[in-house]
């Protein structure tokens, strides 16, 4: 836990004031420019208020929403078949609609305001705009664009938005943490990191060399079950930021692996003529080096034969996998090893075997 320091608090309040003075000054110029433009397009028969296109001054968020009222100024219904945006950070609901003559309908636009250019990553405030183009049934494609715009404030910028542990987490063995650098765009007292219970231990530390830099350490908990996992970490700047504003999120994912595994986990034999047999070696291994024995093998009756090799030792046992090439084309079979440990616990270790059968070449015909 980092102690709040008076110097950081005072500079944070000053930074907060400067930020919103900047918001106000840039915003005034932007609004003046935008409001001078016409929002009515007679070729489309739609009208939208300029004030609806300006979302003002907001903190960045991945799911910021604004509503746009669309007014049909004609005597006929207008069908919008879809909307196209100038960036992938925008989605619209409803995506299709019909606006009756002289009536108004509202669409909800969701914008990922954390989307930015590389040169904007460390800015405390930046201008944001994106174009939204309606496709009108019976009209030429995407003639008119509405520009949605505003000012976006950033208090905290993580180096990564997606943390992937891959398959390196083995149940029962210590989990190695991953760290993420967090860069403050203004003086902060601290950063609060939270996630759903039972997922990870989260630690925040401040750099001694740079008070604007923090480090988030993510250590998955042993309570996560076997298999793929994904959860969200919320990062809340503390200090010169309103409560629950400027929150950033990081997605953490990976897979918890069983300590008992086959190496390799998938045998790919390639292409071989019908009637031939191919052999490969596989090793069953406990990454915790627990003594075990294989008490059963299911070969799936797909032309696969399995025989153990001698000299098995605690936690390791090798097998020869023999695949008979029985059919043309691509085929895949599953071998299941049933392992039992000294304490009586059991587990199932799957091994996939794939081959491609081809016609046998008659050498005498050449």
N, C-alpha and C positions, 0 to 999 in steps of 0.2 A: 504494500500500500504506500502511495506517495503522499507526503505531507504537502498541504497547500501552503504556498509562500505568499506573503503580502505583496512582494514585488510583482509576482505573476498575476495576482488578483488585480492590482492597480493597473498594470499594463494591459491585462485582459479586458477590463472595463473600457479603457481608452480605445483599445482596438475594436471593441464592439461598437462604440460610438462612431469611430471612423468608418467602419464597414457600412453602417446604415446611412451615414452622410454620403458615402460613395454610392450606395444604392439609390438614394434620393436624387443626386445630381445627374447620374447617368440615366436614371429612369425618366426624369423630366424631359431630357432631350429626346429619348427614344419615343415616349408617348406623344410628344409634339409632332415628331416625324410621322408616326403611324396614323395619328388621328387626322392628318392632312390628306390621307388616301381615302378613296371611295371604297366602301365595302359592298356595294351593290354591283352585280354583274347581270346586265339585261340579257346577255346571250344565254345565261343559265336560268334566269328567272328566280334567282335566290338572293337574299339579302341577309347579312350578318353584321351585328354591331361591332365597330372597331374596338370598343372597350372589352368585348368578350374575347378578342384575340390577344389581349394584353393581360397576362396572368400576374403582372406586378412584380413584387419582390418576395422571393421565397427561398427557403433552404433546400438544398438538393435532396432528392429522394428517388428511389427506383420506381415508385408507383404514384407519382404526382398526377392528380386528376383535375381537369378543367372541363366545364360544360359549355357547349356552343349551341345557341338557339338559331336554327335555320328557318328563315321566313320565305315562304313561297309567295311571290308578288304577282303571279300570273293567275289567269282564270282556268288553268288546267292543272291536274295533278303532276307532280314531278317525282320520277323514280330514280333514286341513287342506287346503282348496282354494286359499287364498292368505293373505297377511299384508298388513295395512294399517298404515302408520306415520303418526304425527302430523306428520312433516316429510318433505320430499323428499330429505333427507340420508341416508336409511336404505335399505339393500337387504338382502334375506334369501335365503340359499341353504341347502337347497333351498326353492324358493318354494311347492311342494306336497309333501305327504308323508302316509304312512299309518303310524300308530303302533299296532302290535299290542297286544292286551290285556295289561296289567300289564308292558309293556316300555317302554324309554326310547329316545328318538332325540334327536340333537343337531342344532341349526341354527346356522349362522354368520351373525352380523349385522355388516355393514360400515357404519360411520358416518363421515360427513364432519364431523369435529369442528371444522373451520374455519368451519362455518356458525354465524353468530351474529347477534344483534340489533345495531343501530347503537350503542346505548349500551354494548355489551360490547366494542367494537373495541379499546379501549386498556387493558383490564383484564389484569393479570398472571395472575390466576386467577379462574375463574368456575364456577358450578354449571351442569351440563348435564343435561338429561333429555329423553327422547322416549318416546312411547307406541307400543307394538306390539300390534296387535289380530289374533288369528287368526280366520279364518272357518272354522267347522266345518261339514262337510257334514251337512245335515239339521237344522241349528240356525238360529235367527234371526240376522240379519246382525250380526256384530261386537259381541257383547255385552260381552266383557271385554277390558281393556287391561292389559298388563304395562308397567311404567315402568322403562326402562333409564336409569341415572343414574350420575353420578360428578363428579369435579372435573377441570377441564381448564386446563392452564397454557399461557400464550402468552408467548413471549419477543420475537417480532418480528411486526409487523403492516404489510404492504405496502398502499399506497393502491390498487393495482390487482392483480388476480389474473390478468387476461387482457390482454396487450399485442398490439394488432393494427396492423401496418404498412399494411394495406390494399393498394392497388395502386400505391403511390408509389415503389417500389423498381425502378429501371430498370437492367438488366444493363449493366455497362460504365461507369456513372456513379456518383459517390460516394454512398454510402448514408447518409442522415441518421439519427442515433441517436434513441432514445426514452429518457427518464429516468423512473424510478419512485421515489417517496419511500418509505422504510422507517422505521417508528417502533418503537424498542425500548421495551418495558414495564419494563425493568430495565437498569442500567448494563452495557454490553458493551464488550469490547476491540475487536471488529471484527465484520464479517459476511463470510463466504466465499460467493461466487457461482460456480456451475459449471453447465455444460451439456455435451451430447454434442459431441465434436470436430467442427470444420468448420462450425459453425452461427453462432457470434457471438463477438464480443469483449465481455467483461463487465468493467466497472469499478465499484468501490465507493469512495465518498468520504464522509467524515463532515462534517456541518454544523459550521462554526465558531461559529455562534450557538447551537446546541443539540446537545450531545453525544449526546442520545438519538435524533437523526435522522440517517439515512444516505441516500445517493442511489445507486441502481443505474442505470448507463448501459448500454443494450443496443445494440450496433452489429452488424447482420448481416454475415456474411463473404461475399466474392465467390464462394466455393466452393459456395454454395447454388445448385442448378440452377434453370433456368427453371420457372415454374409455382408452384402453391400450396406452402407449407411450414408446418410446425408443429413446435415443440420445447419442452422443459421446462427451466426454469432453477430450480436448487435453491439455496435460501438457508439457510446454516448459521450461526446465531449463535455467536460465539466469546467465551468468558469465563465468565460465571456460569451455564453450561448444560452438562449432560453431553454428551459427544461423540455425534453423530448423533441427539440429541434436539432437539425443537422446530424441526425443519427445515420451512421453508415452501417452496412451489413456485409458480412463475408460468408460465403458458402463453404462449408467443410465437408469433404466426402472421402470415401475410401472403401475398403473391404476388410473385415476381420476374418483371417484365415485360420483353419483348424491346424493344430500343431502336427497332425498326422497327414502326410502328403505323399503323392507319387511323383517321382522325378524321372523323366518328364511327365507332366500332367496330361499331355496329349501327344500320342505317337502318330505322325503323318508318314505313311510308308511310300507315297508316290504312286507312279503307274507301273503295273506289272502284268505279264501275260496270264491268261486264264490257266488254271491247273498248277501254278507254281506256289511256293510257300516262302514267306519272308519272316525272319526272326529279328527281334529287337530286345534289348535288356531294359528293365525298369527297376527302380529302387524304391521300396517303401521305407519311409523314414519318419521318425518322431523328432521334430525340431526341439522338443524338450528332453530328448534322449531317454525316454521312458522305456523300460523293458516291455516288449510286446511279442505276440505271436499271431500269425494269420491263421484263423480257424475256419475260413470258408472263402470260396472264390466263385462268383457267378460270371460266366463268360458270354451269356446272352445267346448261345447257339448260333453265332454268326460266322462260323469257321475259325474261331479263335481258340487256341489251346494255350494253357498257362502251366509252367512247371517251375518249381522253386530251385534256386541255386544253393549249393551247400555253403557252409560257413556263415550262417546268419548270426548276427550279434545284437546286443541290446539296442533297441530302437531302430535297427536297420535290417532289411531283408531284401534280397534281389530275386528277380523272376525273369524267365525267358518268355516273351510273348510271341507266339507263332500264329501268323495270320495266313490262312489258306485263301488264295484268290479264286473265288467261286463264281463271281458274276461280273458282267461288263459294267462300266460306268463307275460313278462315285458311290462309295458305301462307307458307313460309319457304324462301329459297334462300341458297346460300353462294357468294360470289365469292372466288376465291383469286388473289392477286397474287404473281408470282414476281419477286423483286428481286435484282439483282446489284450488288456493290460493286466499286470499282476494284481491290481486291486479289484479286478473283476469288471471294470468299465470296458465298454466296447465302442467301436466307431466304424463307419463305412467310408472307404476311400475309393472314389471313382477314377477310372482311367479310360479315356476315349481313344479308339484306334480307327484311323481313316486310311482307305486305300482307293485306287482307281484301277479297275480291271480293263485290260485291253486284249485284242485278239492275239492269239499265239501266231508267230510268224513261222511258216513252214520253210525251213532252210533248203529242202530238196527242190522246192518250186522256184528258187532264185536262179 
